[in-house]
């Protein structure tokens, strides 16, 4: 519950950057695959209901490839002009200069992912994954199952990833429009309904490598935290009645804001305005 309440409050303040759009809800037409970790918990005689700081593992390297329309073996970012790259839904494209991800930009994406993960680890407590996190076969991405996204490497299926409660694959494929980044989850633990793996994709042409401590760097980290919230399961579909997030109550107000008592309280305090009726998220009255 701490994860749910705290996360909704922060998501209200971590809106998209001005001039950018968030396409997460459109991408969530794809449903995450299910993993049952109850057996692993029983084998470890781990008591359920014990919450500890979440452990986030970030991977953005060449240990995995990407897939477009079931065509695997593609790069997950553009390294050279003319290289064939996926778009995760719009077909393969030929890499152009503005989509290139050189070593400096790749290391920068890794940096802001790690900084964002460190923030998340301080903010959330979850029922931890016992032993190693073992995923299923296929891809981690949007659309038709296993048609697009990062291809789960065999080692993550057979051996697993140690000390990990949520695994995030980083990619930077060409993205059309004004979307700076997007993210979604692709595996959930059916034992407690929590996502345990997902993908964050950066639009390389809209990201500029910034000096640590600069306002632009802070904005880039904030954007990345926002996307990781989506990986954690904070989606419009989970805010509606009929889900377990709010015990059946619909927390979405007429203007598209979150109207639960705690969010209203924090929103009024933050803006020093007692007339506010809720906290805006995404483009609904958000920043």
BELZI-V706361 format. One line per field, one symbol per residue. ss: DSSP state (H for helix, E for strand, - for the rest). psi: psi as a letter, one per 40 degrees, with the letter a starting at -180 (. if undefined). burial: + if it has 9 or more other C-alpha atoms within 8 Angstrom, else -. A space follows every 10 residues. Layout:
ss: ???
psi: ???
burial: ???
//
This chain:
ss: -HHHHHHHHH HHH------- ---HHHH--- --EEE--HHH HHH------- -EE--EEEE- -----EEE-- EEEEE-EE-- ---EE----- --EE--HHHE --HHHHHHHH HHHHHHHHHH HHH-EE---- -EE-----EE --------EE E--HHHHH-- EE---EEEEE EE-------- EEEEEEEEE- ---EEEEEEE EE-HHH---- ----HHHHHH HHHHHHHHHH H----HHH-- ---------- -E----EE-- HHHHHHHHHH H-------EE E--E---
psi: dddddddddd ddegiiihei iheddddedh hiihhheddd dddefhhieh hihihhhhhg aeeiaiihfe haeiieihdi heihiiefee iiihhideei gadddddddd dddddddddd dedihihihi bihhiiiaig aiahhediah hhiddedddi hifhdhhhhh igihhiaehd iiiiiehihe deehieiaih hihdeehhhi hheidddddd dddddddddd deegiddeei ieiedffeih ehideeihei dddddddddd efheeieahi ibegei.
burial: --+-+++++- +++++++--+ ++-++-++-+ ----+-+--+ +--------- --++++++-- ---++++++- -+-+++++-+ +-+++++++- ++-+++--++ +---++-+++ -+++++++++ +-++++++++ -++++---++ +++-++++++ +++--++--+ +-++++++++ ++++----++ ++++++++++ ---+++++++ +++++-+--- ------++++ ++++++++++ +++++--+++ +-+--+-+-- +++--++++- --++-++++- -----+-+++ +++++++
//
